[in-house]
Amino acid sequence: MPQPRARRGSSDPFDFEGVGDEARHWLDTAYGANLGLGGSMGTVRHRRLDKGGAAFDHLRIDSPITFSAEPMPAIVVVDVIGGEIEYSRDRRTDQGRAGDTVLASGWGQAFTGGGNGYEVRNTSISVDVLAESIREIDPDMSESDLVFRSYVPVSPAAGARWRATVDELAASFPDIGTIAHGEASRLLGHTLLRTFANNVVGDAAGPRDHRDRNDASQSTLRRAQAVIEERCHDDLSLADLAQACGVSPRALQYAFRHHLDCTPLAYLKQVRLDLAHQALSDGSGTSVSDVAARLGFFNPGRFAADYRHVFQENPGQTLTRSTS
């Protein structure tokens, strides 16, 4: 499909516009499940940005509609732009109005609902992205263990953080196969798990936590530093790093916090910033954007700010000096 800009309230043309059975078939295909769509199916407009592991949709339905959907092959979060929509699942019903965020259903759940015409932004997160995010939080759990305790954000601030994150990622999601794509996917997965109450994100107390703190040794830290040095050009997640060190992600976080007063991913970012500075200084990097993307910085503005904080100049200034 064409690559749309997917921010909330987009006025861009839609990839699909149709009515009736054609619209039902289109949406069933787009979401990979029988949605059981009922109603007159007035004009339906739909546009998608699919970035592999994450998809951002803009959907407008102009007439009353109901749905009785089978479980979908992804988690779908709905940001309501206009109108009202209702979802029922797990003996709970939630309504969404303009400005609200609602989780359509939990993993592997059927759901019902409807609305009298609405406009929404739907963000779909694949099972692979979800599984990786869960593994980083608790390596003993998988996506099949995930249970949501609520289908609305845990707080207004959490909902705002979710929408801001999706605004940013939908506008400039990195290409598949790059380090930046993996970083962006994990950010989306972690943000979802911290937006809606669930059994994965919770209190760390207990025997497992005691074991993790015992594993947070200097030897664990040194192993992690060696792995980062060897693989900093790879798409290296917290779970990958922990597995390479033979400890849990939580133990690795404890080790870095205790011995270096930072997180493993903050340390990895610092190493990558140093490599970016080196590439821009010695001329091996031909442009700031290429260097940033190669080292996993998918947000150019944030990369520039982080770089400036560490090196007291913009990355472009470093590159200009090296080529002058």
Summary of the structure (lengths in Angstrom):
residues: 324
radius of gyration: 21.9
end to end distance: 42.6
largest distance: 66.8
contacts: 1054
relative contact order: 0.09
helix: 46%
strand: 20%
